[in-house]
């Protein structure tokens, strides 16, 4: 049996004593883009890489709940549904709810200037 946790709820001590722990960090850019491409095959390669870069940047932004790979996939799916093939600041801002699930995290991202973060993601930096 495999039990996963994102630490949003405490696991009971009795269960912890019966488990082995293995920490999985977020994947690097190459792995994350490969996962998203496999899950969202209709997405343009450029869009997938830009979204993954921006999601990784958001993970370092001191958020209440940093986005996981599932949120990268959700965000990419939302952008594809809107017909996007590339990311821009306006589109990223309008769809932040797909990747950041807490209002405070969305406000934090906006305060960091999401436009600059998008420019870096689009430039590949």
N, CA and C of each residue as an Amber inpcrd file, in Angstrom:
protein
   375
   0.8390000  -1.1590000   0.0000000   0.0000000   0.0000000   0.0000000
   0.8960000   1.2370000   0.0000000   0.4820000   2.2340000  -0.7470000
   1.1880000   3.5100000  -0.7950000   0.2500000   4.5840000  -0.2740000
   0.7530000   5.3870000   0.6370000  -0.0050000   6.4990000   1.1860000
   0.7170000   7.7700000   0.8090000  -0.0080000   8.7290000   0.2620000
   0.6150000  10.0080000  -0.0930000   0.0730000  11.1010000   0.8030000
   0.8680000  12.1260000   0.9610000   0.4470000  13.2480000   1.7880000
   1.0660000  14.5190000   1.2570000   0.2900000  15.5830000   1.2440000
   0.8430000  16.8970000   0.9100000   0.8810000  17.7720000   2.1610000
   0.7720000  17.1360000   3.3010000   0.8590000  17.7650000   4.6180000
  -0.2520000  18.7800000   4.8850000  -1.3810000  18.6260000   4.2250000
  -2.4940000  19.5290000   4.5240000  -3.3040000  19.0270000   5.7090000
  -3.2200000  17.7360000   5.9830000  -3.8750000  17.1530000   7.1480000
  -2.8520000  16.3040000   7.8860000  -2.9540000  16.3110000   9.1950000
  -2.0290000  15.5280000  10.0120000  -2.3720000  14.0430000   9.9080000
  -1.3420000  13.2220000   9.7320000  -1.5130000  11.7770000   9.7000000
  -1.3600000  11.2730000  11.1330000  -2.2290000  10.3900000  11.5520000
  -2.2280000   9.8780000  12.9220000  -0.9080000   9.1630000  13.2240000
  -0.4220000   9.3160000  14.4570000   0.8530000   8.7210000  14.8710000
   0.8860000   7.2070000  14.6840000  -0.2190000   6.5350000  14.9550000
  -0.2590000   5.0760000  14.7970000  -0.0050000   4.6870000  13.3430000
  -0.5230000   5.4610000  12.4240000  -0.2870000   5.1960000  11.0050000
   1.1550000   5.5250000  10.6370000   1.6750000   6.6170000  11.1590000
   3.0620000   6.9990000  10.8790000   4.0390000   5.9130000  11.3050000
   3.7670000   5.2650000  12.4530000   4.6750000   4.2320000  12.9380000
   4.7190000   3.0340000  11.9960000   3.7210000   2.8810000  11.1790000
   3.6510000   1.7300000  10.2800000   4.0930000   2.0620000   8.8500000
   4.6630000   3.2280000   8.6670000   5.0240000   3.6830000   7.3200000
   6.5100000   3.9460000   7.1950000   6.9900000   3.8040000   5.9850000
   8.3210000   4.2700000   5.6220000   8.1230000   5.5750000   4.8700000
   8.9930000   6.5250000   5.0890000   8.8440000   7.8270000   4.4560000
   9.8340000   7.9850000   3.3160000   9.3490000   8.5270000   2.2520000
  10.1990000   8.8670000   1.1200000   9.7060000  10.2110000   0.5900000
  10.5200000  11.2380000   0.7220000  10.1540000  12.5790000   0.3040000
  10.3820000  12.7200000  -1.1910000   9.3860000  13.1830000  -1.9030000
   9.5050000  13.4650000  -3.3330000   9.4050000  14.9630000  -3.5210000
  10.4640000  15.5350000  -4.0210000  10.4520000  16.9710000  -4.2920000
   9.7470000  17.2180000  -5.6240000   9.4620000  18.4790000  -5.8990000
   8.8780000  18.8090000  -7.2000000   9.8880000  18.4510000  -8.2890000
   9.4010000  18.0550000  -9.4400000  10.3210000  17.6790000 -10.5260000
  11.0410000  18.9010000 -11.0960000  12.1700000  18.6430000 -11.7450000
  12.8580000  19.7340000 -12.4290000  12.0610000  20.1070000 -13.6800000
  12.4760000  21.1740000 -14.3430000  11.7170000  21.6980000 -15.4880000
  11.5340000  20.6460000 -16.5790000  12.5830000  19.9330000 -16.9000000
  12.5090000  18.9380000 -17.9710000  11.4840000  17.8510000 -17.6460000
  11.5190000  17.3550000 -16.4290000  10.5810000  16.2920000 -16.0250000
   9.1460000  16.8210000 -15.9620000   8.9940000  18.0290000 -15.4250000
   7.6470000  18.5900000 -15.3070000   7.0290000  18.8260000 -16.6890000
   7.8080000  19.3480000 -17.6230000   7.2630000  19.5620000 -18.9750000
   6.9190000  18.2320000 -19.6360000   7.7110000  17.2010000 -19.3930000
   7.4070000  15.8820000 -19.9640000   6.0970000  15.3410000 -19.4020000
   5.8810000  15.5270000 -18.1070000   4.6330000  15.0760000 -17.4760000
   3.4400000  15.8310000 -18.0630000   3.5640000  17.1490000 -18.1700000
   2.4510000  17.9650000 -18.6820000   2.1790000  17.6330000 -20.1470000
   3.2250000  17.4470000 -20.9370000   3.0190000  17.0900000 -22.3570000
   2.2700000  15.7670000 -22.4850000   2.5950000  14.8170000 -21.6050000
   1.9240000  13.5150000 -21.6440000   0.4550000  13.6360000 -21.2360000
   0.1640000  14.5070000 -20.2950000  -1.2010000  14.6560000 -19.7810000
  -2.0510000  15.6280000 -20.5880000  -1.4030000  16.5850000 -21.2720000
  -2.1300000  17.5850000 -22.0680000  -1.5050000  17.6090000 -23.4690000
  -1.7210000  16.5500000 -24.2370000  -1.0470000  16.4400000 -25.5380000
  -1.4470000  17.5140000 -26.5530000  -2.5900000  18.1680000 -26.3690000
  -3.0310000  19.2090000 -27.2980000  -2.3390000  20.5500000 -27.0590000
  -1.6100000  20.6650000 -25.9770000  -0.9550000  21.9330000 -25.6430000
   0.2920000  22.1400000 -26.5010000   0.4790000  23.3720000 -26.9410000
   1.6810000  23.7180000 -27.6910000   2.8950000  23.5400000 -26.7840000
   3.9780000  23.0110000 -27.3520000   5.1980000  22.7840000 -26.5670000
   5.6790000  24.0600000 -25.8840000   5.6030000  25.1550000 -26.5980000
   6.0460000  26.4420000 -26.0410000   5.2060000  26.8240000 -24.8180000
   3.9000000  26.6350000 -24.9080000   3.0100000  26.9530000 -23.7950000
   3.3290000  26.0750000 -22.5870000   3.5290000  24.7870000 -22.8230000
   3.8340000  23.8590000 -21.7240000   5.0850000  24.3060000 -20.9850000
   6.1170000  24.6400000 -21.7200000   7.3700000  25.0570000 -21.0760000
   7.1800000  26.3780000 -20.3180000   6.4660000  27.3120000 -20.8910000
   6.2420000  28.5990000 -20.2200000   5.4420000  28.4250000 -18.9290000
   4.4000000  27.6110000 -18.9850000   3.5770000  27.3820000 -17.8030000
   4.3970000  26.6710000 -16.7230000   5.1790000  25.6840000 -17.1210000
   6.0130000  24.9660000 -16.1460000   7.0460000  25.9020000 -15.5190000
   7.6560000  26.7590000 -16.3250000   8.6250000  27.7220000 -15.7820000
   7.9580000  28.6760000 -14.7870000   6.7940000  29.1710000 -15.1400000
   6.1030000  30.1090000 -14.2630000   5.6290000  29.4100000 -12.9830000
   5.1460000  28.1890000 -13.1090000   4.7330000  27.4390000 -11.9260000
   5.9210000  27.2180000 -11.0000000   7.0610000  26.8780000 -11.5500000
   8.2480000  26.6800000 -10.7200000   8.6610000  27.9770000 -10.0430000
   8.5190000  29.0910000 -10.7260000   8.8290000  30.3780000 -10.1060000
   7.8520000  30.6670000  -8.9630000   6.5880000  30.3390000  -9.1600000
   5.5890000  30.5590000  -8.1170000   5.8610000  29.7090000  -6.8760000
   6.4550000  28.5370000  -7.0640000   6.7780000  27.6800000  -5.9190000
   7.7750000  28.3410000  -4.9730000   8.5740000  29.2420000  -5.4900000
   9.5470000  29.9310000  -4.6620000   9.0430000  31.2540000  -4.1180000
   7.7480000  31.4970000  -4.1860000   7.1890000  32.8050000  -3.8470000
   6.5700000  32.8860000  -2.4550000   6.9240000  31.9970000  -1.5570000
   6.4180000  32.0510000  -0.1800000   4.8910000  32.0640000  -0.1540000
   4.2980000  31.0470000  -0.7550000   2.8460000  30.9280000  -0.8310000
   2.3180000  30.0140000   0.2690000   1.0340000  30.1680000   0.5760000
   0.3730000  29.2940000   1.5480000   0.4010000  27.8510000   1.0520000
   0.0510000  27.6400000  -0.2270000   0.0850000  26.3170000  -0.8360000
   0.7710000  26.4190000  -2.1920000   2.0670000  26.1290000  -2.2230000
   2.7680000  26.1700000  -3.5060000   2.1400000  25.1700000  -4.4810000
   2.0700000  25.5140000  -5.7460000   1.4260000  24.6250000  -6.7190000
   2.2500000  23.3700000  -6.9850000   1.5360000  22.2690000  -7.1460000
   2.1660000  21.0100000  -7.5140000   2.0340000  20.7740000  -9.0070000
   2.4490000  19.6100000  -9.4240000   2.3690000  19.2600000 -10.8430000
   0.9070000  19.2040000 -11.2930000   0.0180000  18.7550000 -10.4150000
  -1.4070000  18.7120000 -10.7800000  -1.9180000  20.0960000 -11.1570000
  -1.4510000  21.1170000 -10.4370000  -1.8700000  22.4900000 -10.7620000
  -1.2450000  22.9610000 -12.0730000  -0.0310000  22.5320000 -12.3680000
   0.5830000  22.8690000 -13.6560000  -0.2590000  22.2820000 -14.7840000
  -0.7040000  21.0550000 -14.5910000  -1.5570000  20.3930000 -15.5840000
  -2.8870000  21.1320000 -15.7080000  -3.5120000  21.4460000 -14.5640000
  -4.7880000  22.1740000 -14.5850000  -4.6590000  23.4990000 -15.3180000
  -3.5970000  24.2220000 -15.0280000  -3.3900000  25.5390000 -15.6350000
  -3.2170000  25.3950000 -17.1420000  -2.4160000  24.4260000 -17.5420000
  -2.1980000  24.2020000 -18.9760000  -3.5060000  23.8390000 -19.6620000
  -4.2990000  22.9780000 -19.0490000  -5.5960000  22.6030000 -19.6260000
  -6.5120000  23.8170000 -19.7690000  -6.5130000  24.6750000 -18.7600000
  -7.3460000  25.8830000 -18.8220000  -6.8990000  26.7880000 -19.9620000
  -5.6030000  26.9520000 -20.1090000  -5.0790000  27.8170000 -21.1700000
  -5.3650000  27.2410000 -22.5540000  -5.2410000  25.9320000 -22.6990000
  -5.5610000  25.2850000 -23.9750000  -7.0470000  25.4670000 -24.2920000
  -7.8990000  25.3310000 -23.2760000  -9.3470000  25.5170000 -23.4790000
  -9.6580000  26.9280000 -23.9530000  -8.8100000  27.8820000 -23.5660000
  -8.9860000  29.2770000 -24.0000000  -8.3210000  29.5550000 -25.3470000
  -7.6980000  28.5350000 -25.9120000  -7.0740000  28.6820000 -27.2290000
  -5.6650000  29.2380000 -27.1990000  -5.0340000  29.2530000 -26.0440000
  -3.6840000  29.8230000 -25.9250000  -2.6350000  28.8700000 -26.4850000
  -1.6500000  29.4550000 -27.1400000  -0.4760000  28.6880000 -27.5800000
   0.7940000  29.2440000 -26.9510000   0.6560000  30.3910000 -26.3050000
   1.7570000  31.0170000 -25.5870000   1.1630000  31.7720000 -24.4050000
   2.0090000  32.1130000 -23.4610000   1.5480000  32.7620000 -22.2390000
   1.8710000  34.2410000 -22.2730000   0.9570000  35.0560000 -21.7690000
   1.2330000  36.4810000 -21.5760000   0.7090000  36.8760000 -20.1970000
   1.0800000  38.0620000 -19.7480000   0.7550000  38.4980000 -18.3870000
  -0.7480000  38.5710000 -18.1520000  -1.4870000  39.0790000 -19.1050000
  -2.9340000  39.2150000 -18.9300000  -3.6010000  37.8570000 -18.7840000
  -3.2420000  36.9370000 -19.6510000  -3.8200000  35.5920000 -19.6110000
  -3.4200000  34.8670000 -18.3200000  -2.1770000  35.0110000 -17.9190000
  -1.7180000  34.3850000 -16.6720000  -2.4910000  34.9280000 -15.4800000
  -2.6770000  36.2240000 -15.4350000  -3.4060000  36.8570000 -14.3250000
  -4.8580000  36.4030000 -14.2980000  -5.4800000  36.3250000 -15.4660000
  -6.8890000  35.9200000 -15.5460000  -7.1100000  34.4650000 -15.1360000
  -6.0890000  33.6380000 -15.2690000  -6.2560000  32.2020000 -15.0070000
  -5.4880000  31.7300000 -13.7660000  -5.0490000  32.6550000 -12.9300000
  -4.2980000  32.2780000 -11.7250000  -5.0500000  31.2920000 -10.8410000
  -6.3710000  31.3340000 -10.8620000  -7.1710000  30.4290000 -10.0430000
  -6.9890000  28.9660000 -10.4070000  -6.4640000  28.6840000 -11.5810000
  -6.2050000  27.2950000 -11.9720000  -4.9570000  26.7480000 -11.2920000
  -4.0450000  27.6290000 -10.9160000  -2.7760000  27.1720000 -10.3310000
  -2.6410000  27.5290000  -8.8570000  -3.2480000  28.6220000  -8.4470000
  -3.1870000  29.0480000  -7.0480000  -4.5960000  28.9910000  -6.4720000
  -4.7960000  28.1390000  -5.4970000  -6.1390000  27.8450000  -4.9970000
  -6.5770000  28.7310000  -3.8380000  -5.6770000  29.5380000  -3.3180000
  -6.0270000  30.4360000  -2.2140000  -5.9630000  31.8840000  -2.6920000
  -6.9640000  32.6630000  -2.2990000  -7.0070000  34.0740000  -2.6960000
  -5.7260000  34.7990000  -2.2720000  -5.2560000  34.4950000  -1.0660000
  -4.0410000  35.1460000  -0.5630000  -2.8410000  34.8350000  -1.4500000
  -2.7750000  33.6160000  -1.9650000  -1.6750000  33.2560000  -2.8610000
  -1.7790000  33.9980000  -4.1900000  -3.0030000  34.1680000  -4.6760000
  -3.1890000  34.9330000  -5.9140000  -2.7820000  36.3900000  -5.7020000
  -3.1680000  36.9510000  -4.5500000  -2.7850000  38.3330000  -4.2410000
  -1.2700000  38.4520000  -4.1170000  -0.6450000  37.4540000  -3.4950000
   0.8130000  37.4570000  -3.3500000   1.4720000  37.4340000  -4.7270000
   0.9800000  36.5930000  -5.6170000   1.5430000  36.5030000  -6.9660000
   1.4060000  37.8340000  -7.6980000   0.2510000  38.4680000  -7.5570000
   0.0520000  39.7660000  -8.2070000   0.9930000  40.8190000  -7.6240000
   1.2290000  40.7510000  -6.3130000   2.1140000  41.7330000  -5.6800000
   3.5690000  41.5440000  -6.1040000   3.9060000  40.3540000  -6.5530000
   5.2700000  40.0730000  -7.0250000   5.4540000  40.5100000  -8.4710000
   4.4150000  41.0420000  -9.0780000   4.3910000  41.4550000 -10.4780000
   4.4280000  40.2370000 -11.3930000   3.2840000  39.6320000 -11.5230000
   3.1290000  38.4510000 -12.3600000   3.5990000  38.7180000 -13.7870000
   3.4770000  39.9670000 -14.2310000   3.9330000  40.3200000 -15.5780000
   5.4190000  40.0720000 -15.7660000   6.2110000  40.4520000 -14.7850000
   7.6630000  40.2220000 -14.8560000   7.9580000  38.7270000 -14.8070000
   7.2200000  38.0090000 -13.9640000   7.4240000  36.5610000 -13.8760000
   7.0920000  35.8800000 -15.2010000   6.0370000  36.3390000 -15.8540000
   5.6730000  35.7870000 -17.1590000   6.7490000  36.1070000 -18.1850000
   7.2400000  37.3370000 -18.1890000   8.3050000  37.7090000 -19.1360000
   9.4990000  36.7990000 -18.9840000   9.8720000  36.4960000 -17.7460000
  11.0190000  35.5900000 -17.5110000  10.7080000  34.1840000 -18.0030000
   9.4780000  33.7180000 -17.7530000   9.1020000  32.3890000 -18.2030000
   9.0920000  32.2920000 -19.7180000   8.5900000  33.3360000 -20.3560000
   8.5300000  33.3490000 -21.8300000   9.9340000  33.4340000 -22.4200000
  10.8190000  34.1600000 -21.7540000  12.1920000  34.3000000 -22.2420000
  13.0330000  33.0650000 -21.9370000  12.4920000  32.1960000 -21.0840000
  13.2480000  30.9910000 -20.7420000  14.2510000  31.2070000 -19.6290000
  14.0490000  32.2610000 -18.8530000  14.9940000  32.5440000 -17.7620000
  14.4850000  32.0410000 -16.4410000
